Amino acid sequence: MDLAFEKRWRDLVTKLSSRFDAGTLDLNAVLFLIGVQELGQHARDFKKDEKVALMHIAICVVLLPYGYYKELGRDADGWPHFERDKDLPPLAAEEQERLMKEAVLTYFEA
């Protein structure tokens, strides 16, 4: 187990959970927040399909530096669109979660 990595993740989750006065956020909640941030529109209630789209936006954005996606631009409603640039390697669930957490940490630490 990588204790330094786990501490960085816990510190980020604690900071975000406190900032948004939420219980302890999980990876999906953090990705949702990134999606809302990247959309750049005012906070509002999102429909279920919009929440899924926000998660997709977040995943694309945090994986951009790794070369897995590239941004194509925004549509008329201001939603960003992406294209997969290369396939993700086959990863076990634990490895996939680690990659996403690392990408999220990189996003917030940049």
N, C-alpha and C positions, 0 to 999 in steps of 0.2 A: 504494500500500500504506500502511495506517495503522500506522506503527511503534509508536505509543503503545498501540494496541489489541493488537498482536502481543506486545508486552512484557508487558502485563497478563495475557494468556493464558499465555505461557510461564512467568511467575512463579507463576501458580496451578497449572499442571501440575507444575512443579518442586516446589512445596510439597506437593501431594497425593501425588505419586510418592514423595517422601521419607517422608512420614507413614505411608504404607501399605507402605513398603519394596518398592515395585514398580518395574518398568522404567518408562520414560516412558509415562504414561497417555495414551490418545487420548480424543476427545470421548465416544465410547460408554462407555468405562470410567468417566469422570467422571459421566456420566448414571446409570450403574448405581449408583455410590456415593451419589448424591443420592437415588435411589429407595430404597436400603436405609435411608438416614438418615430419609427421610420416612415410611417404613413404621413405623419406631420399634420394631421387634422386635430381639431379639438376633441377632448375626451367626451365620449358619449356612450350610450348603450349600443352595442354592436349585435347584429343578427347572427345566428349560428354560422351561416355561410361566410359572413365577414370575419368571424373569429377564426375560422379555419384558414381563410386567406391571410389574416394577420400572422398566424403561426408560420405559414409558408414564407411570407415576406421575411420574417425573422430568421428562419433557417437559411434562406438564400443569402441574406445580408451577412450573417456571422460566418458563412462558409465562403464568401467572396474572396477573402485573403488567401484561402487555400486553393483557389483556382477551380472550384467545383461549379460555380455559377458566374454569370456575368449579367450586369443590369442592362436591360433593353431600353428603359425609359419609363415614362409614366403615361397612363391613359388620360382621357378627358376628365375623369373624376379625380385625378391625382394619385391613383394607386400605382405603385411601382410594379414593373414586370421584369422577370428574369428568364434566363435560358440556361439550362445545364450545359456546362462547358466540358466537363469530364465526369465519368461515373465515379461514384464513391466506391472504395474498395469493399469487398465483402467483410462485414464486421459482425461479431457476436453482439448481442444486446448491450452487454456491459461495455464493450469497446466503443459502440456507437454513442452511448451515453457519455463516456469520457471525452470523445471527440467533440460532442456538442457543448459540454461544459467548458472544455478548453477554448473552443471558439467563442463562447459567450464571455469568458474571462478576458480574452484578447479584445473583444469588442469594447468592453467597459474599461479596459486598461489603456486603450489607445488614446 
